[in-house]
Each structure stands twice: as C-alpha cells, then as structure tokens.
Amino acid sequence: MTNNNQIKDAGVYIDPLSDWGWKTLFGSERYKEHLISFINAVYPELEVTDISYDNVEYTGDKEKARSTRLDLVCTTAKGEAVMVEVQKAEQKYFFERGLWTSSFKIREQAKQGQWDYHLKGVYSIGILTFPPEKIADFEWNDDAYIHTFSLREDVDGRRMTGLYRFAYIAVAKFRKTESELDNILEKWLYLLKNLRRLETRPKELQDRVFEMFFRAAEVARLPEEKQQTYRESIMNENDWMNAMAFAEEKGEKRGRAEGLETGRKEGLEEGEKRGRAEGLETGRKEGLEEGEKKAKLETARNLLKLGVPMETVLQATGLSEEELSQPKEQ
C-alpha cells in the first residue's frame, strides 16, 4: 500500500518537466490532446487537429535520467513535423543542435526519382528550464519569455518561407500570476512552471483540456507501481542536478584558487618590474643630484682660490659653509 506521506512527498501533481512526467502527460497516445493544445498555443497558424508520434526519447530510468533533454517528435494530420524539446541544462551549441535535428525531418521527405522538392513544414519548440542570458550570438531579452525565429531576408526582414520555424521558451522567465493569464499559451506556461507546487486547480484554468490535464497529473490517481516509478525518477533527477551543481561549485573553487595563484605570480612579476623601474629612476635622480652637488663644490672651491669672498660664493652656489668645508673626494 502507498501511504499518504509518500504521496505528499511526491506532491499533489506530477511535475510536467520531469523525465517521467513529460513522457506521461505529453508523450503518450492517451494524452496527446495535451500536446496538440500546447502546439496550437505556440503555433496557432498550424491549426493542429491530430498528431501521430514519430518517436519518443524517454529518459526515465536511473542511468538515462541524467540526460539534459527530453524530445517528442510528432506529425500532424497535414504532414507537418513538430519537434518539442525540454532543455534542462545550458549547452554551447544549442541553436546549432536545433537546426541539426530539424534537418532530419527535412531529409526524410526526399523522394526517389523525379521530385519537385515540395516540402512540408518543420516546426521546433524548445522549452528551457534555465534562465538564458545569451545563446551563441543571441542576447536574450530580459522581459521576454519566448523568442521565435524563421528564415528571413537580412535587410528588410521579409520571410523567405514559413515552413521552418523555431520557438524557444524560457519557463524561468515567465512570471505571470494566475489572475494575469491572458491566453492559452500563458496558461500552459504557468502550468509547466508551477504545477508541481499547486495543491488545487486554479479557477483561471477551467478549460476542458486543463480539466483533463489536472486529472491525469494527480499523483494519487496513479497505480502504486507508477507512483513509485515517479518518485524514483524525481529522486534520480535531484541526484543528477545536485551532482552537477556540486561539480560546478568545485570547478568555481578550483578556478578561483588557480586564478588567485596566477594573479599572485603575475602581481609579483609586475611588482618586480615596477620596483626595478622605480629603483632605476630613483638612482638616476640621486646620481644627477650628486653630480650637480660635486660640480657646485668644485666651482665654489675655484672661486675661493681666486679670492672671492666666502659669503658671495655661498650665495652663488646655494651651498652651506658646512658642505663646503667637507674634505674633497679623491
């Protein structure tokens, strides 16, 4: 038997961005209406009425749960390909990988023999669970939670084709509250971000698709073995995220230590260079002053030999009588 404490530990609702939750709530034939609604919210012009799953990359077991992404690929009733991906960690070539994966759905459309290159659209949706700042050369707008891209003319922005589209959504940057939700996309993003923390269905989410979604997401409705699988999936993800955070922390500490040591060495070298330069400059000044004084003493002694009064000599050279009375250096 599953006790109430175990259910409470897992939350009232499944986390839709967890490995197991993503597959269960969006990647199964039983609940494909959820994915259809979400796709139409991002690309309303597609007017998707039905989909068939091409393949589902599910990373729910203990080893694969360390994956940084979850992919769903489906085909609409009109033949368009839609790729939905949850990206759970930053990646250097994120945009490039999106282009690469989309290219497979383009190449699959090639026909043998004579062919006019008439292609169906390929639409990509990337859901980022981390707050992006800069991806490749693209600076993410702080106020935007979604950016969309297509093939366009560089100068005036006219679209070359609408067949290939990319939408990237930063869930962490979506900050609207329940009362501020204006459309179906915002409702979905609110759920993706907050469902695991909710205890009841908000009154703003009374649409039929959300009624179905909340029922499917109730942990208590799951069979006991699925509840256990879900809890293990969440535990594995937490272990992976904690390991990643710890590794990053160790890397930062090591980087700071190495940077401090390098800084010390560079500072010492710079200090030695500066010290030598300052010493050289000081030596020059002292040598110049000493040479000038010697010249004045020599002049003063010569004037005294010529019978010039002492008082006049002292005034002319700026020397003191004590300095003038010092023995002459050999």
Steps between C-alpha positions, in 0.01 A plus 500: 500500500608854427467718808395866503849619601652344189239671281558831677876471446438474125262799503135509405573524127767354274781734402440534122864592435638193673610209283216272598241778517586632153462160340180419688313828452612593147663198340226238512221430253251512787578863577600631157229769526727675751783521245262607221372786715852609591621491137199710390575746780855552368414476127128590467534524121554122481146425625606149604206260543688172537855368534685172476814446706806431285715401795539592864841534661418413859772526760326367809717217627781553747782520250329703230336740748824695490416618149480875456210491257170328417371482143157442351463479123160480335330547163177691452205385292623736224848345501691773683769386742504650849794448734458592867804496724555571867853628556601461863856634489691759301683381192757688294354421156133493592369674187727297275370174646143619440586556134671162479209304645249686282701409191414133547129572459579693181717227349243231582262666254729437201351271235685271266493579131360823359395736777402867509630566856155579633552480876278497805579734786728417791424682824720492808413590859776524760396527865788626715480429873797730575503882466699569180708815468684443174476209259776506238493859365138559603438720804181390674261786577454522879129579465423222251417141582470392136696572182404367156720468192451430131689536172491867399665750263785668687427863408124548513399192702261353242442131561659268245281208607271424789571127484785501749433665835671493836348608832705512820320544831674586828264367766710658776435845349122454500389695809124552459264407781172308461292817472726642225468211252364637171514211254541124463880518461540693824279245676718214378820678603354572843425129539840386377669726752269464799302173482732312737432765768123520460256323729178578312399605149482882472166646389676667204578154355152365439539421130412142411858410406623618840229306680633188325859602569448547874326164531785328314758678716361399841761285670237334720318368190806310382531128569739427786781375274481816286511718808817319604649542150419870506660552843814315388514714185480820707767367739731413210456844347570669834814289543615594150430871548673501839801321352515755217471791746772351722729445203441859389572625853824299514595635159439856616708447813783343300477783248515762775801328662684470168408857414625622839830316458542630145411847621760481775773394257406766249476758779844403629652523153330833438612624841860397429492675164350812653748486788794476261363786294438718806844410639664592174315830490590575862864411431507732204359785706741440788796472261399822329464681831837369620669606173350847522621536860852393407503753218388776740771406753766506230380841380487638856855389579630653180330831584654499848845442347441805284436704814123528477355559847344199674161668541479573127597142408234355729232724352600415143511122543227445759740292708541523875830578666489151659465333156783710363730410791461121438824332376533474124437146365798339332 
